[in-house]
Amino acid sequence: MNIYQVNNKWDYLRLLLLADEQKSMIEKYLYKGAMYVLDDNGVKAEIVVCDEGNGVLEIKNLAVEPQSKRQGYGKKLVDFICEHYKEKYNTLQVGTGDSPLTVPFYEECGFKRSHIVKNFFTDNYDHPIYECGIQLIDMIYFVKTLR
Ligand SMILES: CC(C)(COP(=O)(O)OP(=O)(O)OC[C@H]1O[C@@H](n2cnc3c(N)ncnc32)[C@H](O)[C@@H]1OP(=O)(O)O)[C@@H](O)C(=O)NCCC(=O)NCCS
């Protein structure tokens, strides 16, 4: 298993869309973000992180191939980012919908709930986003201290 940075970020659009289904939203962060892929007999997952200033690094996109979920790849990428960036940043944050698919994952990775951005999904996406049959409305931020 190998995790490495890639520059041909748009080649991974299919994976990016699994975590963020609107391309115009991906365009907002992909050019400035650093992207890493996890390769284990083929690319199984990707993560994009951006410098948000004031010692804060943000996970903008994290996706695992559907048939490779629950094998620890998502957590391995988060752990890699924590280790790789711990000297440079104080805090790792991530915003996600209030979904039973993602909230337990981030909690398992050691994140704590921070704040809510009201109506993020309804204000920023051109169509309703559903997960597990529930419409995502607000963005919930989670934070993890890196040092
Ligand atoms: C969320 C996501 C990145 C998790 O990646 P993953 O590789 O499947 O997760 P891991 O195997 O590393 O899970 C680590 C732990 O998190 C928790 N967890 C992960 N997925 C979970 C789920 N669907 N429900 C409940 N707990 C979950 C579990 O405690 C898990 O440990 P376990 O499998 O031993 O019980 C993956 O499901 C995904 O790509 N989803 C679609 C895209 C997405 O929603 N991205 C996040 C947007 S910000």
PDBQT file of the ligand as one rigid body, heavy atoms in Angstrom, charges set to zero:
ROOT
HETATM    1  C1  LIG A 201     -16.730   8.234   4.453  1.00  0.00    +0.000 C 
HETATM    2  C2  LIG A 201     -15.670   7.341   3.778  1.00  0.00    +0.000 C 
HETATM    3  C3  LIG A 201     -14.529   8.222   3.283  1.00  0.00    +0.000 C 
HETATM    4  C4  LIG A 201     -15.143   6.351   4.840  1.00  0.00    +0.000 C 
HETATM    5  O1  LIG A 201     -14.073   5.601   4.276  1.00  0.00    +0.000 OA
HETATM    6  P1  LIG A 201     -13.856   4.023   4.601  1.00  0.00    +0.000 P 
HETATM    7  O2  LIG A 201     -12.559   3.630   4.032  1.00  0.00    +0.000 OA
HETATM    8  O3  LIG A 201     -15.053   3.268   4.181  1.00  0.00    +0.000 OA
HETATM    9  O4  LIG A 201     -13.804   4.054   6.199  1.00  0.00    +0.000 OA
HETATM   10  P2  LIG A 201     -12.830   3.182   7.127  1.00  0.00    +0.000 P 
HETATM   11  O5  LIG A 201     -12.861   1.754   6.686  1.00  0.00    +0.000 OA
HETATM   12  O6  LIG A 201     -11.497   3.837   7.213  1.00  0.00    +0.000 OA
HETATM   13  O7  LIG A 201     -13.631   3.329   8.495  1.00  0.00    +0.000 OA
HETATM   14  C5  LIG A 201     -13.001   3.579   9.757  1.00  0.00    +0.000 C 
HETATM   15  C6  LIG A 201     -14.086   3.555  10.822  1.00  0.00    +0.000 C 
HETATM   16  O8  LIG A 201     -15.015   4.639  10.620  1.00  0.00    +0.000 OA
HETATM   17  C7  LIG A 201     -16.357   4.207  10.958  1.00  0.00    +0.000 C 
HETATM   18  N1  LIG A 201     -17.188   4.186   9.737  1.00  0.00    +0.000 N 
HETATM   19  C8  LIG A 201     -16.788   4.247   8.438  1.00  0.00    +0.000 A 
HETATM   20  N2  LIG A 201     -17.847   4.233   7.601  1.00  0.00    +0.000 NA
HETATM   21  C9  LIG A 201     -18.936   4.144   8.389  1.00  0.00    +0.000 A 
HETATM   22  C10 LIG A 201     -20.340   4.061   8.118  1.00  0.00    +0.000 A 
HETATM   23  N3  LIG A 201     -20.833   4.070   6.867  1.00  0.00    +0.000 N 
HETATM   24  N4  LIG A 201     -21.196   3.966   9.165  1.00  0.00    +0.000 NA
HETATM   25  C11 LIG A 201     -20.743   3.926  10.452  1.00  0.00    +0.000 A 
HETATM   26  N5  LIG A 201     -19.416   3.998  10.775  1.00  0.00    +0.000 NA
HETATM   27  C12 LIG A 201     -18.538   4.097   9.757  1.00  0.00    +0.000 A 
HETATM   28  C13 LIG A 201     -16.200   2.777  11.523  1.00  0.00    +0.000 C 
HETATM   29  O9  LIG A 201     -15.985   2.884  12.911  1.00  0.00    +0.000 OA
HETATM   30  C14 LIG A 201     -14.957   2.305  10.797  1.00  0.00    +0.000 C 
HETATM   31  O10 LIG A 201     -14.310   1.244  11.462  1.00  0.00    +0.000 OA
HETATM   32  P3  LIG A 201     -14.864  -0.272  11.274  1.00  0.00    +0.000 P 
HETATM   33  O11 LIG A 201     -15.093  -0.487   9.784  1.00  0.00    +0.000 OA
HETATM   34  O12 LIG A 201     -13.763  -1.119  11.840  1.00  0.00    +0.000 OA
HETATM   35  O13 LIG A 201     -16.152  -0.340  12.040  1.00  0.00    +0.000 OA
HETATM   36  C15 LIG A 201     -16.289   6.486   2.641  1.00  0.00    +0.000 C 
HETATM   37  O14 LIG A 201     -17.448   5.840   3.119  1.00  0.00    +0.000 OA
HETATM   38  C16 LIG A 201     -16.657   7.279   1.390  1.00  0.00    +0.000 C 
HETATM   39  O15 LIG A 201     -15.852   7.442   0.488  1.00  0.00    +0.000 OA
HETATM   40  N6  LIG A 201     -17.912   7.763   1.299  1.00  0.00    +0.000 N 
HETATM   41  C17 LIG A 201     -18.417   8.451   0.110  1.00  0.00    +0.000 C 
HETATM   42  C18 LIG A 201     -17.831   9.799  -0.031  1.00  0.00    +0.000 C 
HETATM   43  C19 LIG A 201     -18.025  10.654   1.184  1.00  0.00    +0.000 C 
HETATM   44  O16 LIG A 201     -19.117  10.750   1.735  1.00  0.00    +0.000 OA
HETATM   45  N7  LIG A 201     -16.934  11.323   1.600  1.00  0.00    +0.000 N 
HETATM   46  C20 LIG A 201     -16.916  12.214   2.754  1.00  0.00    +0.000 C 
HETATM   47  C21 LIG A 201     -17.388  13.560   2.346  1.00  0.00    +0.000 C 
HETATM   48  S1  LIG A 201     -16.613  14.808   3.327  1.00  0.00    +0.000 SA
ENDROOT
TORSDOF 0
